[in-house]
Amino acid sequence: EAGVVQSPRYKIIEKKQPVAFWCNPISGHNTLYWYRQNLGQGPELLIRYENEEAVDDSQLPKDRFSAERLKGVDSTLKIQPAELGDSAVYLCASSPRGAGGHNEQYFGPGTRLTVT
Amino acid sequence: GNSVTQMEGPVTLSEEAFLTINCTYTATGYPSLFWYVQYPGEGLQLLLKATKADDKGSNKGFEATYRKETTSFHLEKGSVQVSDSAVYFCALQGGSEKLVFGKGMKLTVNP
Protein backbone atom coordinates (compact mmCIF):
# COMPACT_ATOMS: atom_id res chain seq x y z
CA GLU A 1 0.00 0.00 0.00
CA ALA A 2 1.40 3.38 -0.99
CA GLY A 3 1.86 5.87 1.81
CA VAL A 4 1.02 9.54 1.92
CA VAL A 5 2.80 11.31 -0.91
CA GLN A 6 3.93 14.90 -0.69
CA SER A 7 5.70 17.15 -3.13
CA PRO A 8 7.98 18.89 -3.41
CA ARG A 9 10.24 17.55 -0.66
CA TYR A 10 12.20 20.78 -0.46
CA LYS A 11 11.43 24.31 -1.52
CA ILE A 12 13.47 27.49 -1.22
CA ILE A 13 11.80 30.79 -2.04
CA GLU A 14 12.31 34.46 -1.39
CA LYS A 15 9.97 36.27 0.97
CA LYS A 16 6.82 37.70 -0.57
CA GLN A 17 6.76 34.93 -3.17
CA PRO A 18 3.90 32.40 -3.36
CA VAL A 19 4.40 28.69 -2.74
CA ALA A 20 2.21 25.61 -2.93
CA PHE A 21 2.48 22.14 -1.46
CA TRP A 22 0.70 19.07 -2.72
CA CYS A 23 -0.49 15.98 -0.84
CA ASN A 24 -1.94 12.70 -2.02
CA PRO A 25 -3.37 10.72 0.91
CA ILE A 26 -3.58 6.98 1.26
CA SER A 27 -6.31 5.58 -0.97
CA GLY A 28 -9.62 5.38 0.85
CA HIS A 29 -8.65 7.74 3.66
CA ASN A 30 -11.34 10.38 3.88
CA THR A 31 -9.69 12.50 6.57
CA LEU A 32 -6.71 14.66 5.62
CA TYR A 33 -4.59 16.91 7.84
CA TRP A 34 -2.00 19.59 7.24
CA TYR A 35 0.48 20.22 10.05
CA ARG A 36 3.35 22.67 10.36
CA GLN A 37 6.50 21.66 12.24
CA ASN A 38 8.86 24.43 13.24
CA LEU A 39 12.47 23.58 13.97
CA GLY A 40 12.81 21.87 17.33
CA GLN A 41 9.06 21.68 17.85
CA GLY A 42 6.32 19.14 17.45
CA PRO A 43 3.87 19.40 14.56
CA GLU A 44 0.89 21.73 14.94
CA LEU A 45 -2.37 21.28 13.10
CA LEU A 46 -3.22 23.84 10.44
CA ILE A 47 -6.35 22.32 8.91
CA ARG A 48 -8.35 19.10 8.86
CA TYR A 49 -10.59 17.89 6.04
CA GLU A 50 -13.37 15.35 6.12
CA ASN A 51 -13.69 14.47 2.45
CA GLU A 52 -13.76 17.87 0.71
CA GLU A 53 -15.00 19.83 3.72
CA ALA A 54 -12.62 21.76 5.97
CA VAL A 55 -13.97 20.88 9.42
CA ASP A 56 -11.22 22.49 11.51
CA ASP A 57 -9.25 25.43 10.12
CA SER A 58 -9.05 27.42 13.33
CA GLN A 59 -5.25 27.35 13.33
CA LEU A 60 -4.81 28.33 9.68
CA PRO A 61 -3.54 31.92 9.23
CA LYS A 62 -6.17 32.84 6.71
CA ASP A 63 -4.63 36.13 5.67
CA ARG A 64 -1.90 34.35 3.74
CA PHE A 65 -2.62 30.61 3.89
CA SER A 66 -5.24 28.76 1.89
CA ALA A 67 -6.00 25.13 1.29
CA GLU A 68 -8.26 23.08 -0.87
CA ARG A 69 -9.20 19.45 -1.29
CA LEU A 70 -11.12 19.18 -4.50
CA LYS A 71 -13.02 15.92 -4.98
CA GLY A 72 -12.03 14.84 -1.48
CA VAL A 73 -8.73 13.25 -2.50
CA ASP A 74 -5.61 15.32 -3.20
CA SER A 75 -5.01 18.52 -1.32
CA THR A 76 -3.02 21.68 -1.90
CA LEU A 77 -1.77 24.10 0.73
CA LYS A 78 -0.75 27.55 -0.46
CA ILE A 79 1.06 30.46 1.11
CA GLN A 80 0.87 33.88 -0.52
CA PRO A 81 2.92 35.86 0.19
CA ALA A 82 5.47 33.87 2.17
CA GLU A 83 7.23 35.40 5.17
CA LEU A 84 10.52 34.48 6.80
CA GLY A 85 8.64 32.97 9.74
CA ASP A 86 6.93 30.47 7.44
CA SER A 87 10.15 28.46 7.17
CA ALA A 88 9.18 25.05 8.53
CA VAL A 89 8.33 21.50 7.51
CA TYR A 90 4.77 21.12 6.26
CA LEU A 91 3.37 17.67 6.95
CA CYS A 92 0.35 16.02 5.44
CA ALA A 93 -1.38 13.12 7.16
CA SER A 94 -4.43 11.01 6.45
CA SER A 95 -6.61 8.64 8.43
CA PRO A 96 -9.31 6.19 7.42
CA ARG A 97 -12.29 7.47 9.37
CA GLY A 98 -13.99 10.66 10.46
CA ALA A 99 -14.78 12.24 13.80
CA GLY A 100 -15.58 10.09 16.79
CA GLY A 101 -12.85 7.52 16.41
CA HIS A 102 -9.22 7.82 17.43
CA ASN A 103 -7.76 6.43 14.27
CA GLU A 104 -4.10 6.34 13.42
CA GLN A 105 -2.87 9.21 11.33
CA TYR A 106 -0.37 8.28 8.63
CA PHE A 107 2.15 10.98 7.85
CA GLY A 108 3.90 11.86 4.64
CA PRO A 109 7.61 12.77 4.54
CA GLY A 110 6.87 16.48 4.59
CA THR A 111 7.93 19.49 2.55
CA ARG A 112 10.78 21.52 4.00
CA LEU A 113 10.21 25.17 3.16
CA THR A 114 12.98 27.74 3.48
CA VAL A 115 12.05 31.39 3.01
CA THR A 116 15.01 33.71 2.43
CA GLY B 1 -6.50 23.53 26.10
CA ASN B 2 -4.83 20.18 25.68
CA SER B 3 -1.05 20.08 25.98
CA VAL B 4 1.85 17.65 26.18
CA THR B 5 5.13 18.12 28.01
CA GLN B 6 7.99 15.76 27.32
CA MET B 7 11.71 15.48 27.92
CA GLU B 8 13.44 17.46 25.19
CA GLY B 9 16.99 16.14 25.09
CA PRO B 10 19.03 15.60 23.08
CA VAL B 11 20.01 12.37 24.76
CA THR B 12 22.94 10.11 23.88
CA LEU B 13 23.07 6.53 25.14
CA SER B 14 25.28 3.55 24.60
CA GLU B 15 23.87 0.46 22.94
CA GLU B 16 21.97 -1.82 25.36
CA ALA B 17 21.32 1.02 27.81
CA PHE B 18 17.90 1.51 29.41
CA LEU B 19 15.76 4.30 27.97
CA THR B 20 13.04 6.36 29.61
CA ILE B 21 11.45 9.39 27.98
CA ASN B 22 9.04 11.19 30.26
CA CYS B 23 5.76 12.52 28.97
CA THR B 24 2.96 14.22 30.89
CA TYR B 25 -0.22 15.69 29.54
CA THR B 26 -3.05 18.08 30.30
CA ALA B 27 -6.39 17.34 28.75
CA THR B 28 -10.11 17.50 29.29
CA GLY B 29 -11.99 14.25 29.01
CA TYR B 30 -10.28 11.00 28.13
CA PRO B 31 -7.73 11.44 25.36
CA SER B 32 -5.88 8.75 23.50
CA LEU B 33 -2.11 8.86 23.92
CA PHE B 34 0.57 8.14 21.35
CA TRP B 35 4.28 7.92 20.81
CA TYR B 36 5.47 8.79 17.31
CA VAL B 37 9.00 8.30 16.02
CA GLN B 38 10.80 10.14 13.25
CA TYR B 39 13.84 8.37 11.85
CA PRO B 40 16.41 10.47 9.99
CA GLY B 41 15.08 11.49 6.58
CA GLU B 42 11.71 9.85 7.12
CA GLY B 43 8.19 10.89 8.07
CA LEU B 44 6.51 10.48 11.44
CA GLN B 45 5.53 6.91 12.25
CA LEU B 46 3.25 5.69 14.99
CA LEU B 47 5.30 3.70 17.51
CA LEU B 48 2.59 2.78 20.00
CA LYS B 49 -0.66 4.00 21.47
CA ALA B 50 -3.04 3.61 24.39
CA THR B 51 -6.68 4.63 24.33
CA LYS B 52 -7.75 4.36 27.97
CA ALA B 53 -6.38 4.45 31.49
CA ASP B 54 -4.05 1.59 32.47
CA ASP B 55 -3.66 0.46 28.85
CA LYS B 56 -0.12 -0.47 27.91
CA GLY B 57 1.04 0.16 24.37
CA SER B 58 4.03 -1.79 23.09
CA ASN B 59 5.98 -2.16 19.86
CA LYS B 60 9.56 -2.98 18.84
CA GLY B 61 10.55 -3.46 22.49
CA PHE B 62 9.17 -0.08 23.54
CA GLU B 63 6.42 0.21 26.13
CA ALA B 64 4.30 2.97 27.63
CA THR B 65 1.44 2.81 30.14
CA TYR B 66 -1.44 5.29 30.24
CA ARG B 67 -1.45 6.58 33.84
CA LYS B 68 -4.49 8.73 34.45
CA GLU B 69 -3.65 9.40 38.11
CA THR B 70 -0.32 10.97 37.19
CA THR B 71 -1.39 12.12 33.68
CA SER B 72 1.67 10.44 32.26
CA PHE B 73 2.65 8.21 29.36
CA HIS B 74 6.37 7.56 29.78
CA LEU B 75 8.19 5.62 27.05
CA GLU B 76 10.62 2.87 28.06
CA LYS B 77 12.89 0.36 26.41
CA GLY B 78 15.10 -2.05 28.26
CA SER B 79 17.97 -2.23 25.77
CA VAL B 80 18.33 0.35 23.02
CA GLN B 81 19.99 -0.31 19.69
CA VAL B 82 21.80 1.96 17.27
CA SER B 83 18.77 1.66 14.98
CA ASP B 84 16.61 3.36 17.66
CA SER B 85 18.36 6.66 17.00
CA ALA B 86 15.53 9.01 16.07
CA VAL B 87 13.32 11.83 17.35
CA TYR B 88 10.50 10.69 19.63
CA PHE B 89 7.25 12.63 20.02
CA CYS B 90 4.59 12.14 22.65
CA ALA B 91 1.11 13.15 21.51
CA LEU B 92 -2.50 13.12 22.61
CA GLN B 93 -5.73 13.10 20.69
CA GLY B 94 -8.94 14.38 22.14
CA GLY B 95 -12.45 14.45 20.80
CA SER B 96 -11.60 16.80 17.94
CA GLU B 97 -9.19 14.24 16.42
CA LYS B 98 -6.48 16.88 16.42
CA LEU B 99 -3.13 15.45 17.52
CA VAL B 100 -1.32 17.65 20.05
CA PHE B 101 2.40 16.93 20.11
CA GLY B 102 5.20 17.50 22.55
CA LYS B 103 8.36 19.17 21.33
CA GLY B 104 10.14 15.91 20.60
CA MET B 105 13.30 14.36 21.96
CA LYS B 106 16.29 13.42 19.83
CA LEU B 107 17.91 10.15 20.84
CA THR B 108 21.31 9.05 19.61
CA VAL B 109 22.50 5.54 20.39
CA ASN B 110 26.20 4.86 20.01
CA PRO B 111 27.66 1.39 19.42
Interface residues (C-beta under 8 A of the other chain):
Chain A: G3 V4 T31 Y33 Y35 G40 Q41 G42 P43 E44 L45 R48 D56 L91 A93 S95 A99 H102 N103 E104 Q105 Y106 F107 G108 P109 G110
Chain B: V4 S32 Y36 E42 G43 L44 Q45 L46 K49 T51 F89 A91 Q93 G95 S96 E97 K98 L99 F101 G102 K103 G104
